[in-house]
């Protein structure tokens, strides 16, 4: 599974302002709802329920919230970059500013876990995280996330 299979350019939002984790999840739910043709409240409820089981803040300023949703036919994702990091109860206690949220069909099996692992591996790369923080446009972020080549990364900065 490739990131390009999960993420659409329209599902990327930069320069997002949120005061806290709850507001961040609400903004992610709104972006996901618009792109996935779902109800924002349903998406927010699913994200919140998952967060109650344990924070999806994976460290280094990154979070990977995820949820299973009725109405999806395949894995989908959204990417958000916050203007100011927010407390997210991350494993390293660092605030979060890069968020790649994943949404799976309600009956998804291991595909959900494979996609989560792929996103986590990708965002563990320190150089990529820095480039994502510096990228000026959604197209640049998309290129960084989808193409795993130095040329795509350098053109996005």
C-alpha positions in Angstrom: 0.0 0.0 0.0 1.4 3.4 -1.0 0.6 6.7 0.5 -0.8 7.9 -2.8 -3.5 5.3 -2.5 -4.6 6.8 0.8 -4.2 10.5 0.4 -5.7 13.0 -2.0 -4.2 16.5 -2.6 -7.5 17.9 -1.4 -7.1 16.1 1.9 -4.1 18.2 2.9 -4.5 21.3 5.1 -1.6 23.5 6.1 -1.4 26.5 8.5 -4.2 25.1 10.6 -4.9 26.8 14.0 -6.1 24.8 16.9 -5.9 25.5 20.6 -5.9 21.9 21.9 -6.2 18.2 21.0 -10.0 18.2 21.0 -10.1 21.2 18.6 -7.4 19.5 16.4 -9.5 16.4 16.2 -12.6 18.4 15.3 -10.7 20.1 12.4 -9.4 16.8 11.2 -13.0 15.4 11.3 -14.2 18.4 9.2 -11.5 17.9 6.6 -12.1 14.2 6.5 -15.9 14.6 6.2 -15.6 17.0 3.3 -13.2 14.7 1.4 -14.8 11.4 2.3 -18.4 12.6 2.0 -19.2 11.7 5.6 -20.7 13.5 8.6 -18.1 15.5 10.6 -19.8 14.5 13.9 -19.5 10.8 13.1 -15.9 11.1 12.2 -15.1 13.2 15.3 -16.9 10.6 17.5 -14.8 7.8 16.0 -11.5 9.7 16.4 -12.4 10.7 20.0 -13.4 7.1 20.9 -10.0 5.8 19.6 -8.1 8.5 21.5 -9.8 7.5 24.7 -8.1 4.1 24.3 -4.7 5.7 24.2 -3.1 8.7 22.5 -2.1 8.4 18.9 0.8 10.9 19.4 3.7 8.8 18.2 6.5 11.2 19.0 8.7 13.8 17.3 5.7 16.2 16.9 3.7 13.6 15.0 0.3 12.1 15.6 -1.5 9.4 13.6 -5.1 9.4 14.7 -7.2 6.7 13.1 -10.7 5.3 13.1 -13.0 2.8 11.4 -16.0 4.3 9.7 -19.2 3.1 8.0 -19.5 4.3 4.5 -15.9 3.9 3.4 -15.0 1.4 0.7 -11.2 1.7 1.2 -8.5 3.2 3.4 -8.3 7.0 3.2 -6.2 9.6 4.9 -5.9 13.3 5.6 -2.8 15.3 6.5 -2.8 18.5 8.7 0.0 20.7 9.7 -0.7 23.0 12.7 0.7 26.5 12.9 1.4 26.0 16.6 2.0 22.5 18.1 -0.6 21.3 20.6 -0.4 19.0 23.6 -1.5 15.5 22.3 -0.4 13.2 25.2 2.3 11.8 22.8 4.6 9.0 23.9 7.5 11.4 24.2 5.4 14.2 25.8 6.2 16.6 23.0 3.5 18.7 21.4 2.2 17.7 17.9 2.2 19.7 14.7 2.2 17.1 12.0 -0.9 14.9 11.8 -1.6 12.1 9.3 -5.1 10.7 10.1 -6.2 7.4 8.7 -9.7 6.1 8.1 -10.6 2.5 7.4 -13.8 0.8 6.4 -15.7 -0.6 9.4 -14.9 -4.1 8.4 -11.2 -3.5 7.4 -8.9 -6.2 8.5 -5.1 -6.1 8.6 -5.1 -3.5 5.8 -5.8 -0.9 8.5 -2.7 -1.9 10.5 -0.5 -2.1 7.4 -1.5 1.5 6.4 -0.8 2.7 10.0 2.6 1.0 10.0 3.4 2.6 6.6 2.5 6.1 7.8 4.5 5.6 11.0 7.6 4.4 9.2 7.4 7.3 6.8 7.0 9.9 9.5 9.8 8.5 11.6 12.2 10.0 9.1 13.6 13.2 10.7 14.5 14.8 7.3 11.0 14.2 6.0 9.4 15.7 9.1 11.5 18.8 8.7 10.7 19.1 5.0 7.0 18.7 5.8 7.3 21.6 8.3 8.9 23.8 5.7 6.8 22.9 2.6 4.7 25.9 1.5 1.9 24.2 -0.4 -0.4 21.2 -0.3 1.1 20.0 -3.6 4.6 20.2 -2.0 3.4 18.2 1.0 1.7 15.6 -1.3 5.0 15.2 -3.3 7.0 14.7 -0.1 4.6 12.1 1.3 3.9 10.2 -1.9 7.2 10.2 -3.6 10.1 8.6 -1.7 12.8 10.3 -3.8 15.3 13.0 -3.0 14.2 14.9 -6.2 10.6 15.1 -5.1 11.6 16.3 -1.6 14.0 19.0 -2.8 11.4 20.4 -5.2 8.9 20.8 -2.4 11.0 23.0 -0.2 
